[in-house]
Amino acid sequence: MFDLLQEEYPTRFQDIVKVQLEAGLLSNIQPILIQNAFEAYVLDHQRFQGVELEVKVLPILAFCDACKLSFEVVFHRFVCSCGKPSDKVVQGEELRVTQIIFKSKENE
């Protein structure tokens, strides 16, 4: 992750204080494992001490063609409350950086 951030923000890379991620339940990403890997990286790279990682887990949402509504998939049961099955996933497969927060130049 830091390699990607360094490529995208080469001049401000050292000013990162927080990285926010979204991980959908279908992405097979375990937030605790991401956090552990992040903390291990920070321990090996002291210049990143103090950078915070926030992981938001997104539920699985599917779209029902019958009633034209999205519904939350619970226990991998892709059936709308109207009783119709759906395989149209509209949320839950994501793994993305949603926000990067940098040190304010005013506070230095």
Backbone hydrogen bonds, N-H to C=O, Kabsch-Sander energy under -0.5 kcal/mol:
donor,donor_aa,acceptor,acceptor_aa,energy
5,L,1,M,-2.3
6,Q,2,F,-2.6
7,E,3,D,-1.9
8,E,4,L,-2.2
9,Y,5,L,-2.5
13,F,9,Y,-1.4
15,D,12,R,-2.2
16,I,13,F,-1.3
17,V,101,I,-3.3
18,K,101,I,-1.7
19,V,52,E,-2.7
20,Q,99,Q,-3.0
21,L,54,E,-3.0
22,E,96,R,-2.5
23,A,56,K,-2.6
24,G,94,E,-3.0
25,L,58,L,-1.9
26,L,92,G,-2.4
27,S,24,G,-1.7
27,S,92,G,-0.7
28,N,25,L,-0.8
29,I,24,G,-0.6
30,Q,28,N,-0.5
33,L,30,Q,-0.9
34,I,30,Q,-2.0
35,Q,31,P,-2.6
36,N,32,I,-2.4
37,A,33,L,-2.4
38,F,34,I,-2.5
39,E,35,Q,-2.7
40,A,36,N,-2.2
41,Y,37,A,-2.2
42,V,38,F,-2.5
43,L,39,E,-2.1
44,D,40,A,-1.6
45,H,41,Y,-1.2
48,F,45,H,-2.5
49,Q,46,Q,-2.1
51,V,48,F,-2.3
52,E,17,V,-2.6
54,E,19,V,-2.6
56,K,21,L,-2.8
56,K,54,E,-0.5
57,V,55,V,-0.6
58,L,23,A,-2.3
58,L,56,K,-0.5
61,L,59,P,-0.5
61,L,91,Q,-2.3
62,A,71,F,-2.7
63,F,88,K,-2.3
64,C,69,L,-2.9
65,D,63,F,-0.6
68,K,64,C,-1.3
69,L,64,C,-0.6
71,F,62,A,-2.6
73,V,60,I,-2.9
74,V,72,E,-0.5
74,V,77,R,-0.7
77,R,74,V,-1.4
78,F,76,H,-0.8
79,V,77,R,-1.6
80,C,84,K,-2.8
83,G,80,C,-2.1
86,S,78,F,-2.5
88,K,63,F,-0.5
89,V,87,D,-1.2
90,V,61,L,-2.8
91,Q,61,L,-1.6
96,R,22,E,-2.2
98,T,20,Q,-2.6
98,T,96,R,-0.6
99,Q,20,Q,-1.4
101,I,18,K,-3.0
103,K,15,D,-2.9
107,N,104,S,-0.9
108,E,105,K,-0.9
